[in-house]
Amino acid sequence: MELVISPTAVSCFKNDWGYNNGDQVRIFVRYVSGGTEPYGFGIMKDDPMDPAAVVEADRVTFYMENKDVWFLESKQLKIDCLNGDIVFLVGDA
């Protein structure tokens, strides 16, 4: 599992969402619907308890806990910003 944060996403987090240097951002899997893709991703400021993947980008730490990486086994999660919106792109690692 690989976690990638684009510079554009970091800029969006800092400029649009008010995140600051030193913040720790948890990326987690959540149930969103019963459709063809019932799971999605959520984001929140939090302190790591059992991190499995950690990336520091422009002095902001992004991480996923061990309990959430099952969704991305052997995959890459890239967090980017397109047209002002944070997007989650899952691909092969």
Secondary structure, DSSP 8 states (H G I E B T S, - for coil): -EEEE-HHHHHHHHHTS---TT-EEEEEEEE--SSSS-EEEEEEE---SSEEEEEEETTEEEEEEGGGGGGGTTEEEEEEEETTEEEEEEEE-
